[in-house]
Amino acid sequence: MSKDIVDLITAKHNVRNKKRKLTGTERFWLIFRYISLIFIWFLVVMPIYVMVINSLKGVKNVYLVNAFKLPEKLDFSAWSVAWSGTDYFPQSISDSMSRTLFFVIQSAIISAIIGSINGYVFAKWKFKGSNFIFTLFLFGMFIPYQAIMIPLVRIATTLEINKSIYVLVLAHIIYGIPICTLIFRNYYEAIPNELIEAGRVDKASMVRIYRSIILPLSIPAFVVVLIWQFTSAWNDFLFAIFLTGGSPKLAVATTALNFITGSTNQVYYGVNMTASLIVSLPTLIVYIFLGRYFLRGLLSGSLKG
């Protein structure tokens, strides 16, 4: 074996050994990092584990003392009770789930469209005072829900939609416009201005440029906004309970859970946890199947700036 080959093997061996050697401080932080990740994973997974195993124990076989134990036998009766209700358990979430899906899809799509148009104007068609107006839009992101409840109720009463599910559609559109505008504006800022100039050279109007150039490039931003708005509206409780007056006829998924919990004198943990699991499934499915597109949208520049 030649001396060059021996030196090469020795050098690789030294590099490999050097990579494997860690100082005491580095070893401590490595162990601490893994322990922290395991602890965070435990905090995230444990509630899901508790809901799943207790949803398989039936209606009346779940108590606090056995909440963490696996079921002795599978019993899916709590699923049918939570979904459709029974004579002794009249509340259900089947109607509320369809009602929630109805208003969530509308509010997400409409707020995304408005945010896209606003972002396009603020990013590519700047006018006098546009930065100031854009700043006012951003203020809407930091206004707490409680501060706008009374104005929203007055508007809903004036428009006579206070007894309709459309009151929630209006509320989530209004509250979703600032964040949607911010996301689209920052996304459109990354689009080269040469594309806009080329459209102007071809005498394309502002609307034509948006429809033919900007909109086809907006899919990643739309995915981010739609997922964000969908989950925000689906998980909302304050608007749902306040603007509908707590009416069971207008109950959405989150308020239906509240009614199920307090609909009987006895606490049925199996039904409560099953209902919670069913309500959380839509957002879970959205992130499972669209989560990678959500990350791609974020990485493509939709939240830069």
Buried (B, 14 or more C-beta within 10 A) or exposed (E): EEEEEEEEEEEEEEEEEEEEEEEEEEEEEEEEEEEEEEEEEEEEEEEEEBBEBBBBBBBBBBEEEBBEEEBEEEBEBBBBBBBEBEEEBEBBBEBBBEBBBBBBBBBBBBBBBBBBBBBBBBBBEEEEEEEEEBEEBEEBEEEEBEEBBEEBBEBBEEEEBBBBBBBBBBBBBBBBBBBBBBBBBBBBBBBEEEBBEEBEEEEBEBEEBBEEBBBEBBEBBBBBBBBBBBBBBBBBBEBBBBBBEEEBEBBBBBBBBBBBBEBEEEEBBBBBBBBBBBBBEBBEEBBEEBEEBBEBBBEBBBBEE
